[in-house]
Amino acid sequence: MSSDIPYCADNKPRHIAIIMDGNNRWAKQKRLLGVSGHKAGVEAVRAVVKTCREQGIEVLTLFAFSSENWRRPADEVSALMRLFLLALQREINKLDKNNICLKIIGDRSKFSPLLQDYMEKAERQTASNTGMSLVIAANYGGQWDITQAAQKLALKVAQGSMAAEEITEQTLQDELCMASYPMPDLMIRTAGEKRISNFMLWQLAYSEFYFSELYWPDFREDQIIEAIEEYANRERRFGQTNEQLSGEKSNALSAEDSGNVNWPSESGKGVEVDDV
């Protein structure tokens, strides 16, 4: 994972991950049924997706349904599954029209065949879109993610295609669900809770955390912009000293002023702007 840690961070997050919490409490506060809170939560998703796209965020990951959420009352789980299916049916064309690429991560085996089919159709329809990536974590858990990655590596060792000593942080990371995306820069959780609840345990190692007291249905355009602005005022050191960061920033500004900016490429090697 260390190969993915930048020397200095941009002022705007590339990747935002959100734990959408508080739908039930929002509904109870208004003396409504729990499913009303989840429906209102869908409206908040629309607002946040739209705002993140407008703000130039590259990746938005939403924790929609954790592997622990199956423990909730059966009627609530059934309502959530129906709402998930309805959202896919209603929203996929809008996402496609706005050049948003949808990816769903997590263990799909517990979902109904119909829901799994719509997940695959939605991903196929938006696969070639080049705008923001919207990642939905459904029946996902950070421990599960690391376990399934370790199982893939163990299988490679058993088959003889990899030696045990070749397993590194990077090879494990390459097998995680989010391997093709940048690490989250900013993790947001609503409803006043201050924990990550088994969400992206590996990927959040160097993320900035932002906690909102608002329930998820009340978290809209102004709130996501406020979180992005607060992130911009934080200094991310990644194990370095303030003096090192200042030096990196000065070198970057000097290179930019000279017109010779060395941007990182996907291979990790520098690419001169003039060569692009």
SULWOMO-V143746 format. One record per residue. N is the residue number from 0. RES is the residue in one letter. SS is DSSP state (H for helix, E for strand, L for the rest). Layout:
BEGIN
n = <N N>
res = <RES RES>
ss = <SS SS>
END
This chain:
BEGIN
n = <0 1 2 3 4 5 6 7 8 9 10 11 12 13 14 15 16 17 18 19 20 21 22 23 24 25 26 27 28 29 30 31 32 33 34 35 36 37 38 39 40 41 42 43 44 45 46 47 48 49 50 51 52 53 54 55 56 57 58 59 60 61 62 63 64 65 66 67 68 69 70 71 72 73 74 75 76 77 78 79 80 81 82 83 84 85 86 87 88 89 90 91 92 93 94 95 96 97 98 99 100 101 102 103 104 105 106 107 108 109 110 111 112 113 114 115 116 117 118 119 120 121 122 123 124 125 126 127 128 129 130 131 132 133 134 135 136 137 138 139 140 141 142 143 144 145 146 147 148 149 150 151 152 153 154 155 156 157 158 159 160 161 162 163 164 165 166 167 168 169 170 171 172 173 174 175 176 177 178 179 180 181 182 183 184 185 186 187 188 189 190 191 192 193 194 195 196 197 198 199 200 201 202 203 204 205 206 207 208 209 210 211 212 213 214 215 216 217 218 219 220 221 222 223 224 225 226 227 228 229 230 231 232 233 234 235 236 237 238 239 240 241 242 243 244 245 246 247 248 249 250 251 252 253 254 255 256 257 258 259 260 261 262 263 264 265 266 267 268 269 270 271 272 273 274 275>
res = <M S S D I P Y C A D N K P R H I A I I M D G N N R W A K Q K R L L G V S G H K A G V E A V R A V V K T C R E Q G I E V L T L F A F S S E N W R R P A D E V S A L M R L F L L A L Q R E I N K L D K N N I C L K I I G D R S K F S P L L Q D Y M E K A E R Q T A S N T G M S L V I A A N Y G G Q W D I T Q A A Q K L A L K V A Q G S M A A E E I T E Q T L Q D E L C M A S Y P M P D L M I R T A G E K R I S N F M L W Q L A Y S E F Y F S E L Y W P D F R E D Q I I E A I E E Y A N R E R R F G Q T N E Q L S G E K S N A L S A E D S G N V N W P S E S G K G V E V D D V>
ss = <L H H H L L L L L L L L L L E E E E E L L L H H H H H H H L L L L H H H H H H H H H H H H H H H H H H H H H L L L L E E E E E E E E L L H H H L L H H H H H H H H H H H H H H H H H H H H H H H H L L L E E E E E L L H H H L L H H H H H H H H H H H H H H L L L L L L E E E E E E E E L H H H H H H H H H H H H H H H H H H L L L L H H H L L H H H H H L L L L L L L L L L L L E E E E L L L L L L L L L L L L L L L L L L E E E E L L L L H H H L L H H H H H H H H H H H H L L L L L L L L L H H H H H H H H H H H H H H H H H L L L E E E L L L L L E E E H H H L>
END
